[in-house]
Amino acid sequence: MSIEKIIVAMKDTAVDVQPGVGRKRVGILYPSSGVSEYEFQKLLPQRVSLHVTRIPMKMPTYEAELHMADAVEEASKLLADARVDIIAFACTAGSFIKGRGYDQEIVDRIVQATGLPATTMTTAVVAGLRALGMKKLVLLSPYAEQMNELQKAFLEDTGFEILRHRGLGLGDCLQQYEMEPPHWYKLIKEMQHPQADGYLISCGGIRVVDIIEQTEIALGKPVITSNQALVWHCLRKIGIQEDVKGCGILLRTPLEM
C-alpha cells in the first residue's frame, strides 16, 4: 500500500475529537509491587486516560499495609502535576486496615494536599455495595487470614452482613496477579449462597475484570470487584455517567451523590 493510501486510511478511522475536549484524567496511587494496572485501563472509556504514581509496598504484609498511606500527600502532589481530575488510593487492604473511617481519613489528606477530588478503593467498594443495595455478602480475597478477618470486621462495622468469606493466603503481589481469571470464577461459584444479595471479590492486585459479567450471569446476583468499583467511583465523581458495558451491572449504575 502506498503512503498516500495509508494516510487516507488513517484519516478515515481517526476519532473526530477536538484536542482536550471532553477528555478526563484519572490518577491512581498504586502499590510499588503491584502489576495489575491494565485491569483499570480495560474499564475506562476511551476518552479517559490513566496516570499512575507508585507508593511504597514491597510485600502485602500487615506491617506494610499499615504504613502504605504514610507518604500519601507527597505522592498525590506528583499526580496533581499531571492535572488529573481525581486521585484514587488504589489499595483495598491499605485503606481499611485501621478500621472504619480510615479510608475517609486518606481521602481527606489527599484533598487537603491537592485540592482535587479523591477516593480510595475501600470507599469505592462501600459506595458500590450501597448503590446496588447489597447488604448480605459473600467475600472472596487473595488475603492472608488476618487481613481477610480485618476486612470482614470492617464491612460488618459499616453495616454489611458477611454470609461466607474466604482468603487464599497469597503471600505476594505477583502470586495474586498470576492467578488466572477462570480460577477466581470457579472459586466464587463454589461459595454461592442462596441468601446473598451479591458477591465481593476484593483486592486491586488480581485479574478478575474479564469474568465479572459471566459470574453475574452464573450466580444471578451482582458481583463487585475492587478495581471495577474504583473505576466506577472515579468516573461518577468526575461527572462521567455513561455505561461501561460487559464489566458488570455496577458500571451501568449511577452514583447518588
MARKOLBA-651217 format. One record per atom (N, C-alpha, C): x negated, y, z negated. Coordinates in pm, whole numbers, padded with zeros to 5 digits, always signed. Each point is the difference from the previous one (the first is absolute). Example, Ala and Ser with C-alpha at 12.3 -4.5 7.8 and 13.67 -1.06 7.14 Angstrom:
% MARKOLBA-651217
-01319-00569-00780/+00089+00119+00000/-00090+00120+00000/+00035+00105+00072/-00082+00119-00006/+00077+00109-00073/
//
This chain:
% MARKOLBA-651217
-00085-00120+00000/+00085+00120+00000/-00089+00125+00000/+00034+00098+00083/-00079+00123+00005/+00022+00083-00124/-00095+00092-00024/+00011+00087-00117/+00124+00088+00007/+00039+00040+00123/+00121+00083+00015/+00125-00077-00045/+00008-00127+00039/+00116-00082-00039/+00002-00024-00150/-00118-00018-00060/-00008-00020-00146/+00052+00124-00072/-00040+00119+00049/+00045+00124-00064/+00151+00016+00011/+00055-00031+00118/+00145+00006+00020/+00071-00095-00095/-00053-00123-00015/+00061-00099-00089/-00003+00048-00144/-00110+00063-00040/-00011+00052-00136/+00102+00109-00025/+00021+00086+00099/+00099+00107-00015/+00141-00057-00012/+00027-00105+00076/+00133-00061-00001/+00032-00064-00135/-00103-00049-00070/+00024-00070-00127/-00027+00087-00121/-00043+00122+00020/-00033+00087-00114/+00126+00037-00076/-00015+00017-00132/+00111+00043-00085/+00009+00151+00008/+00117+00051+00033/+00020+00144+00018/+00026+00066-00134/-00108+00025-00073/+00011+00065-00131/-00099+00115-00003/+00045+00119-00034/-00090+00114-00012/-00094-00023-00117/-00125+00041+00013/-00098-00022-00107/+00049+00055-00133/+00002-00087-00100/+00036+00043-00135/+00148+00006-00029/+00083-00002+00104/+00144+00016-00022/+00059-00130-00054/+00063+00009-00117/+00067-00116-00057/-00093-00104-00060/-00129+00024+00004/-00093-00099-00051/-00020+00018-00150/-00021-00113-00069/-00022+00002-00143/-00123-00085-00034/-00059+00030-00116/-00117-00074-00045/+00024-00052-00142/-00020-00129-00017/+00012-00063-00131/-00140-00034-00051/-00032+00046-00119/-00129-00030-00061/+00016-00102-00111/-00088-00099-00002/+00007-00098-00108/-00132-00010-00074/+00010-00016-00131/-00114-00029-00087/-00003-00151-00017/-00105-00064+00051/-00001-00145+00017/-00116-00063-00075/+00021-00116-00064/-00108-00066-00073/-00122-00025+00089/-00119+00023-00053/-00121-00007+00082/-00025-00138+00057/+00048-00104-00065/-00021-00137+00049/+00116-00051+00084/+00103+00080+00020/+00116-00043+00077/-00026+00002+00150/+00066-00089+00072/-00022-00011+00145/+00132-00009+00079/+00110+00041-00060/+00131-00021+00063/+00063+00128+00055/-00082+00101+00030/+00058+00126+00047/+00089-00016+00122/-00031-00095+00086/+00077-00014+00123/+00146-00037-00029/+00027-00057-00115/+00138-00029-00038/+00082+00129-00008/-00061+00108-00048/+00069+00129-00002/+00025+00051+00141/-00105-00007+00082/+00008+00055+00134/+00110-00065+00082/+00019-00131-00020/+00103-00073+00076/+00140+00051-00031/+00018+00059-00117/+00132+00045-00043/+00031+00144+00038/-00101+00076+00038/+00020+00142+00025/+00051+00028+00140/+00093+00093+00015/+00041+00044+00134/-00120+00058+00074/+00008+00004+00132/-00111+00043+00083/-00046+00142-00031/+00093+00085-00039/-00036+00140-00023/-00058+00026-00139/-00021-00106-00079/-00057+00013-00134/-00135-00069-00004/-00103+00073-00040/-00134-00058-00007/-00038-00030-00145/-00090-00095-00015/-00044-00048-00132/-00142+00048-00026/-00023+00051-00122/-00132+00051-00038/-00034-00054-00138/-00119-00059-00013/-00035-00079-00117/-00124+00055-00070/+00008+00012-00132/-00115+00026-00085/-00012-00112-00102/-00119-00050-00019/-00023-00109-00096/-00009+00054-00143/+00049-00083-00094/-00022+00024-00142/-00061-00128-00059/-00086+00014-00101/-00079-00115-00046/+00083-00113-00060/-00016-00120+00054/+00049-00124-00058/-00066-00116+00072/-00107-00052-00059/-00076-00107+00065/+00074-00133-00006/+00061-00030-00115/+00077-00122-00019/+00131+00035-00069/+00109-00071+00029/+00129+00033-00061/+00015-00058-00141/-00094+00036-00087/+00006-00043-00139/+00081+00099-00083/+00038-00041-00119/+00076+00089-00088/-00077+00128-00027/-00129-00014-00032/-00081+00117-00033/-00013+00094+00119/-00020-00055+00120/-00014+00084+00119/+00130+00073+00033/+00112-00070-00011/+00130+00061+00029/+00030+00111-00102/-00045-00022-00122/+00024+00097-00107/-00063+00135+00031/-00110-00002+00073/-00076+00123+00026/+00010+00046+00146/+00086-00062+00079/+00010+00037+00142/+00033+00146+00022/+00083+00056-00084/+00047+00137+00021/-00090+00105-00067/-00114-00043-00053/-00085+00096-00072/-00043+00116+00089/-00027-00027+00126/-00049+00104+00092/+00106+00041+00101/+00126-00011-00038/+00108+00022+00097/+00003+00145+00051/-00035+00095-00085/+00002+00140+00044/-00104+00025+00109/-00122-00046-00022/-00106+00021+00098/+00034-00066+00133/+00047-00124-00005/+00035-00071+00123/+00117+00067+00072/+00096+00048-00075/+00116+00066+00060/-00040+00128+00072/-00093+00072-00056/-00046+00124+00063/-00068-00029+00134/-00068-00113+00012/-00060-00039+00127/+00108-00023+00106/+00108-00067-00038/+00110-00021+00094/+00068+00131+00035/+00010+00089-00096/+00063+00129+00027/-00076+00078+00107/-00132-00022+00009/-00078+00067+00105/+00047-00038+00140/+00060-00118+00013/+00052-00045+00130/+00141+00052+00026/+00049+00085-00088/+00133+00061+00013/+00109-00106+00015/-00009-00102-00083/+00104-00103-00001/+00128+00059-00057/+00112-00064+00030/+00130+00049-00046/+00041-00060-00134/-00063-00111-00035/+00029-00066-00128/-00120-00086-00036/-00022-00020-00131/-00109-00084-00048/+00060-00113-00083/-00040-00123+00030/+00053-00117-00068/-00112-00080-00067/+00019-00030-00126/-00092-00086-00074/+00039-00144+00033/-00083-00066+00083/+00041-00126+00062/-00052-00122-00073/+00040-00013-00125/-00028-00122-00076/+00115-00021-00097/+00062-00115+00007/+00115-00027-00088/-00046-00017-00144/-00091-00094-00022/-00046-00028-00136/-00065+00121-00064/-00077+00074+00079/-00068+00117-00052/+00093+00113-00041/+00127-00009+00039/+00096+00104-00037/+00108-00048-00098/-00004-00129-00040/+00090-00043-00108/-00076-00048-00123/-00132-00007+00008/-00079-00070-00100/+00011+00061-00141/+00029+00128-00009/+00014+00064-00132/+00146+00015-00040/+00089-00070+00070/+00139-00003-00042/+00087+00107+00063/+00124+00001-00046/+00101+00091+00056/-00046+00145-00012/+00013+00073+00108/-00038+00141+00002/-00139+00027+00052/-00085-00104+00007/-00137+00021+00046/-00004+00038+00147/+00087-00060+00080/+00002+00035+00143/+00033+00148+00019/+00095+00050-00079/+00036+00142+00013/-00114+00090-00046/-00075-00046-00098/-00117+00076-00044/-00101+00016+00115/-00022-00109+00075/-00091+00006+00114/+00055+00097+00106/+00130-00009+00028/+00063+00091+00095/-00022+00145-00042/+00024+00029-00126/-00014+00137-00050/-00143+00051+00014/-00096-00087-00022/-00141+00039+00012/-00036+00032+00145/+00051-00079+00094/-00026+00026+00142/+00063+00133+00042/+00124+00021-00040/+00070+00124+00035/-00074+00121-00058/-00042-00010-00124/-00069+00111-00065/-00134+00029+00070/-00069-00106+00045/-00131+00018+00062/+00009+00055+00141/+00110-00029+00072/+00007+00032+00144/+00117+00088+00040/+00104+00003-00081/+00121+00072+00039/+00084-00072+00103/-00034-00128+00027/+00070-00079+00102/+00097-00099-00065/+00105-00040+00073/+00085-00109-00049/-00083-00126-00020/+00044-00084-00093/-00077-00122-00031/+00092-00111-00046/-00051-00120+00009/+00068-00117-00054/-00104-00105-00034/+00043-00107-00063/-00086-00116-00023/+00074-00123+00050/-00073-00109+00010/+00062-00123+00047/+00109-00047-00097/-00025+00012-00128/+00100-00039-00100/+00122+00091+00006/-00023+00130+00012/+00110+00096+00013/+00088-00036+00120/-00066-00033+00111/+00072-00033+00123/+00079-00130-00013/-00060-00099-00064/+00069-00128-00020/+00127+00020-00083/-00011+00074-00108/+00116+00024-00086/+00108+00077+00076/-00042+00101+00076/+00097+00076+00081/+00068-00089+00103/-00077-00090+00061/+00057-00091+00099/+00098-00098-00061/-00036-00056-00115/+00091-00091-00069/+00132+00068-00033/-00009+00123-00046/+00122+00074-00035/+00081+00038+00123/-00069+00035+00108/+00071+00037+00122/+00083-00115+00055/-00048-00123-00021/+00071-00117+00049/+00088-00065-00108/+00009+00062-00117/+00086-00053-00106/-00048-00133-00056/-00129-00024+00002/-00057-00127-00047/-00031+00012-00150/+00071-00079-00081/-00023+00002-00145/-00055-00133-00051/+00048-00110+00058/-00048-00132-00038/-00098-00048+00106/-00125-00022-00041/-00108-00019+00096/-00072-00132-00017/-00056-00046+00112/-00101-00105+00000/-00131+00068+00040/-00106-00022-00079/-00127+00070+00018/-00111-00098+00034/-00070+00028+00111/-00116-00080+00042/-00118+00094+00022/-00118-00039-00047/-00119+00083+00018/-00124-00087+00009/-00112+00060+00044/-00126-00074-00001/-00074+00014-00133/+00059+00071-00096/-00071+00038-00122/-00030-00117-00092/-00100+00024-00086/-00024-00091-00113/+00117+00011-00097/+00010-00098-00091/+00115-00008-00091/+00018+00128-00080/-00110+00056-00052/+00010+00121-00082/+00063+00115+00077/-00046+00020+00123/+00052+00111+00080/+00145-00024+00041/+00032-00124+00030/+00137-00032+00038/+00096+00025-00117/-00044-00036-00120/+00082+00024-00120/+00016+00149-00026/-00105+00078+00026/+00009+00144-00017/+00101+00061+00098/+00000-00049+00123/+00099+00052+00095/+00141-00042-00039/+00016-00122-00044/+00131-00045-00046/+00050+00089-00113/-00087+00030-00096/+00038+00085-00113/+00033+00141+00047/-00079+00052+00093/+00027+00133+00055/+00138+00006+00065/+00029-00098+00084/+00128-00001+00070/+00116-00014-00098/-00016-00084-00100/+00106-00017-00100/+00020+00129-00079/-00108+00069-00035/+00010+00128-00071/+00067+00107+00086/-00008-00018+00132/+00057+00098+00093/+00145-00033+00035/+00051-00112-00053/+00142-00031+00016/+00034-00116+00090/-00101-00077+00043/+00025-00115+00088/-00007-00130-00079/+00066-00101+00054/-00004-00133-00060/-00079-00093+00092/-00100-00067-00056/-00083-00090+00079/+00049-00143-00022/+00056-00058+00103/+00057-00134-00011/-00107-00108+00013/-00094+00022+00090/-00113-00090+00017/-00122+00084+00036/-00117-00045-00042/-00121+00072+00039/-00117-00096+00008/-00092+00035+00091/-00119-00083+00018/-00116+00085+00048/-00115-00017-00061/-00124+00061+00045/-00096-00109+00043/-00069+00020+00111/-00082-00106+00058/-00142-00005-00055/-00040+00102-00075/-00133-00001-00059/-00113+00015+00100/+00023+00074+00108/-00104+00021+00101/-00099+00105-00053/-00127-00038-00008/-00095+00076-00079/-00067+00119+00065/+00012+00017+00131/-00058+00120+00062/+00083+00042+00120/-00028+00120+00050/+00082+00059+00106/-00008-00078+00130/-00115-00059+00029/-00012-00078+00122/+00085-00126-00007/+00003-00064-00116/+00089-00116-00017/+00144+00039+00024/+00039+00112-00055/+00137+00047+00017/+00032+00025+00146/-00093+00065+00070/+00020+00033+00140/+00003-00125+00088/-00083-00098-00032/-00017-00116+00089/+00115-00100-00007/+00086+00011-00101/+00115-00091-00002/+00093+00034+00117/+00029-00100+00080/+00077+00022+00123/+00146+00033-00030/+00060+00091+00081/+00141+00038-00021/+00097-00119-00011/-00013-00106+00083/+00095-00111-00014/-00003-00066-00138/-00115+00006-00068/-00007-00059-00134/+00083+00081-00100/-00004+00132+00012/+00085+00084-00084/+00148-00029+00026/+00034-00018+00126/+00137-00033+00038/+00044-00131-00067/-00084-00099+00003/+00030-00129-00061/+00017+00014-00152/-00089+00074-00063/+00003+00015-00146/+00127+00072-00047/+00036+00109+00066/+00117+00074-00046/+00128-00077+00026/+00004-00078+00107/+00118-00084+00024/+00015-00105-00110/-00112-00052-00049/+00005-00099-00107/+00051+00059-00131/-00005+00133-00013/+00044+00068-00123/+00143+00050+00010/+00072-00037+00104/+00136+00049+00020/+00086-00021-00124/+00079+00102-00033/+00086-00006-00118/+00140+00049+00039/+00104-00075-00036/+00135+00036+00045/+00052+00132-00057/-00055+00045-00114/+00048+00124-00062/-00084+00122+00036/-00104-00020+00078/-00089+00111+00032/+00068+00101+00092/-00021+00130-00031/+00042+00107+00091/-00100+00017+00113/-00123-00044-00023/-00103+00013+00101/-00134-00050-00052/-00101+00015+00084/-00132-00058-00026/-00107+00107+00015/-00097-00004-00092/-00111+00095+00003/-00131-00078+00014/-00071+00028+00110/-00134-00056+00019/-00097+00114-00024/-00071-00005-00112/-00076+00114-00049/-00147-00010+00036/-00061+00116+00027/-00143+00019+00023/-00022+00062+00138/-00084+00102+00003/-00030+00068+00126/-00112-00063+00079/-00059-00108-00053/-00114-00060+00067/+00030-00127+00077/+00129-00032+00016/+00039-00125+00064/+00065+00029+00135/+00010-00104+00084/+00055+00015+00135/+00138-00067+00006/+00102+00082-00018/+00137-00054+00001/+00096+00081+00087/-00049+00109+00060/+00087+00084+00082/+00070-00080+00108/-00071-00092+00062/+00055-00073+00115/+00104-00106-00038/+00015-00029-00130/+00098-00103-00038/+00118+00056-00080/+00006+00133-00016/+00108+00058-00081/+00136-00031+00061/+00015+00032+00127/+00131-00014+00065/+00048-00146+00000/-00089-00092+00036/+00042-00140+00005/+00029-00055-00139/-00069+00052-00101/+00026-00043-00138/+00136+00048-00046/+00036+00123+00035/+00134+00050-00033/+00108-00085+00066/-00022-00037+00123/+00097-00084+00071/+00012-00136-00067/-00114-00059-00036/+00000-00133-00061/+00064-00001-00138/-00023+00105-00078/+00050+00005-00137/+00136+00067-00011/+00036+00077+00102/+00127+00070-00004/+00003+00116-00097/-00117+00050-00038/-00012+00110-00098/-00114+00093+00042/+00002+00123-00049/-00110+00092+00032/-00134-00049-00056/-00105+00033+00072/-00137-00030-00044/-00078+00131+00003/-00060+00034-00112/-00085+00118-00008/-00144-00043-00022/-00092+00062+00073/-00143-00022-00023/-00064+00135-00031/-00116-00004-00063/-00063+00124-00045/-00031+00095+00114/-00064-00049+00106/-00037+00087+00111/+00122+00055+00073/+00098-00084+00017/+00126+00043+00064/+00064+00112-00081/+00008-00019-00132/+00063+00100-00087/-00077+00131+00003/-00133-00008+00000/-00080+00122+00000/+00019+00079+00129/-00002-00067+00114/+00022+00070+00127/+00140+00060+00004/+00101-00077-00041/+00137+00052-00005/+00008+00126-00085/-00058-00004-00119/+00009+00114-00092/-00071+00122+00058/-00118-00021+00058/-00073+00110+00061/+00080+00063+00114/+00052-00083+00089/+00077+00053+00114/+00120+00080-00047/+00075-00055-00094/+00120+00069-00044/-00033+00130-00072/-00108+00002-00078/-00036+00119-00076/-00052+00113+00090/-00048-00034+00120/-00045+00106+00092/+00105+00027+00109/+00119-00050-00022/+00113+00037+00085/+00022-00086+00122/-00067-00114+00009/+00021-00090+00114/+00102-00106-00039/+00118+00007+00059/+00110-00088-00036/+00024-00111+00103/-00077+00000+00108/+00025-00099+00105/-00026-00142-00049/+00072-00094+00057/-00018-00141-00034/-00132-00053+00056/-00060-00092-00075/-00112-00079+00052/+00053-00143+00011/+00020-00046+00120/+00068-00128+00022/-00096-00118-00013/+00056-00113-00044/-00076-00124-00006/-00083-00019-00124/+00015+00091-00099/-00085-00006-00120/+00083+00002-00128/+00122-00049+00008/+00084-00009-00119/+00100+00113-00011/+00104-00025-00080/+00110+00095-00013/-00043+00131-00066/-00102-00005-00086/-00041+00122-00070/-00039+00110+00099/-00070-00034+00106/-00045+00101+00096/+00113+00045+00095/+00121-00047-00029/+00118+00051+00070/+00096+00064-00101/-00054+00038-00116/+00079+00053-00110/-00044+00140-00036/+00094+00094-00020/-00039+00135-00041/-00044+00005-00146/-00069+00105-00035/-00039+00025-00140/+00085+00111-00055/+00069-00028-00109/+00078+00104-00068/-00095+00080-00086/-00026+00125+00042/-00097+00085-00071/+00058+00053-00131/
//
